[in-house]
Amino acid sequence: MAARHSVHSAVCVQEAEETVAELRAVLEKAGIALPSLGLDPAGLAREAPCPLVELGRCSVETAARLAAVLR
């Protein structure tokens, strides 16, 4: 059972890392950088990691540009 959780957890973390990389690339194409974009360490510290994406802090200008892209 533990081995199955370990494989599942590894896949979840890998998928989360790929998603963050994809989001970073798409934002970059739109001229937006979120310096703190990454995986939340607290979600990775669990016995069975449950990754959460940390979008982080950004300037008001960056937030406005992000909102404009999402409209």
TIMAR-756892 format. One line per 10 residues: number of its first residue (from 1); their letters; for each residue x, y, z of N, C-alpha, C. Coordinates in steps of 0.2 Angstrom, whole numbers, plus 5000, padded with zeros to 4 digits. Example, Ala and Ser with C-alpha at 12.3 -4.5 7.8 and 13.67 -1.06 7.14 Angstrom:
2
1 = AS = 5066/4972/5039/5062/4978/5039/5066/4984/5039  5064/4989/5035/5068/4995/5036/5064/5000/5039
! end
This chain:
71
1 = MAARHSVHSA = 5004/4994/5000/5000/5000/5000/5004/5006/5000  5010/5006/5004/5014/5012/5005/5017/5013/4998  5019/5008/4994/5023/5009/4988/5018/5012/4983  5012/5010/4983/5007/5013/4978/5006/5021/4980  5006/5022/4986/5005/5029/4988/5011/5033/4986  5017/5030/4986/5023/5033/4984/5023/5035/4977  5021/5030/4973/5021/5031/4966/5016/5036/4964  5010/5036/4967/5004/5041/4966/5007/5048/4968  5010/5048/4973/5013/5055/4976/5018/5058/4971  5023/5053/4968/5028/5055/4964/5024/5058/4957
11 = VCVQEAEETV = 5019/5055/4955/5016/5057/4949/5012/5063/4950  5009/5064/4956/5006/5071/4957/5011/5076/4957  5017/5075/4960/5022/5081/4961/5024/5082/4954  5026/5077/4950/5028/5078/4943/5023/5082/4939  5017/5080/4939/5011/5084/4936/5011/5091/4938  5012/5092/4944/5011/5099/4947/5017/5103/4945  5023/5100/4944/5029/5103/4942/5028/5105/4934  5026/5101/4931/5024/5102/4923/5019/5107/4923  5014/5107/4927/5009/5113/4926/5012/5119/4928  5016/5120/4933/5019/5126/4935/5024/5128/4929
21 = AELRAVLEKA = 5027/5124/4926/5032/5126/4920/5028/5128/4914  5022/5125/4913/5018/5127/4908/5015/5134/4909  5012/5135/4915/5009/5141/4917/5015/5147/4916  5021/5146/4919/5026/5151/4918/5027/5152/4911  5028/5147/4907/5029/5149/4900/5023/5153/4896  5017/5151/4898/5011/5155/4895/5011/5162/4897  5013/5163/4904/5013/5170/4907/5019/5174/4904  5024/5170/4903/5030/5174/4899/5028/5176/4892  5025/5172/4889/5023/5174/4882/5018/5180/4882  5014/5181/4888/5010/5187/4888/5014/5193/4892
31 = GIALPSLGLD = 5020/5192/4893/5024/5197/4896/5023/5198/4903  5021/5192/4907/5020/5193/4914/5024/5188/4917  5027/5190/4923/5031/5186/4927/5029/5186/4934  5028/5180/4937/5026/5180/4944/5032/5177/4947  5036/5181/4950/5043/5179/4953/5042/5173/4958  5037/5173/4962/5036/5167/4967/5032/5161/4965  5031/5161/4958/5027/5155/4955/5031/5149/4957  5027/5144/4960/5031/5138/4961/5026/5133/4965  5029/5128/4968/5025/5123/4972/5025/5125/4979  5020/5125/4983/5020/5127/4990/5023/5121/4994
41 = PAGLAREAPC = 5028/5123/4997/5032/5118/5001/5028/5114/5006  5023/5117/5009/5019/5114/5014/5015/5108/5011  5013/5109/5005/5010/5103/5002/5014/5097/5000  5020/5099/4999/5025/5094/4998/5028/5090/5004  5027/5093/5010/5030/5090/5016/5026/5085/5019  5020/5084/5016/5016/5079/5019/5019/5072/5017  5016/5067/5021/5018/5060/5020/5016/5058/5013  5010/5060/5011/5008/5059/5004/5007/5066/5001  5012/5068/4997/5011/5075/4995/5005/5077/4991  5002/5082/4992/4997/5085/4989/4998/5092/4986
51 = PLVELGRCSV = 5002/5092/4981/5005/5099/4978/4999/5104/4977  5001/5110/4980/4997/5116/4978/5002/5121/4975  4999/5125/4970/5003/5130/4966/5003/5136/4970  5008/5139/4971/5009/5145/4975/5010/5151/4969  5005/5155/4968/5006/5160/4963/5010/5166/4966  5010/5167/4972/5015/5172/4975/5012/5179/4975  5016/5183/4977/5015/5190/4977/5017/5193/4971  5014/5199/4969/5016/5202/4963/5014/5210/4963  5017/5214/4959/5015/5221/4959/5008/5222/4957  5005/5228/4958/4999/5230/4956/4999/5230/4949
61 = ETAARLAAVL = 5004/5232/4946/5004/5232/4938/5004/5225/4935  5008/5221/4938/5007/5214/4936/5001/5211/4937  4997/5212/4942/4991/5210/4943/4986/5212/4938  4986/5219/4937/4982/5222/4932/4983/5219/4925  4990/5218/4923/4991/5214/4917/4988/5207/4916  4989/5204/4922/4986/5197/4922/4978/5197/4921  4975/5202/4925/4968/5202/4924/4966/5204/4917  4970/5208/4914/4968/5210/4907/4969/5204/4902  4974/5200/4903/4975/5194/4899/4969/5189/4900  4967/5189/4906/4961/5184/4908/4954/5186/4905
71 = R = 4954/5192/4904/4947/5195/4902/4945/5192/4895
! end
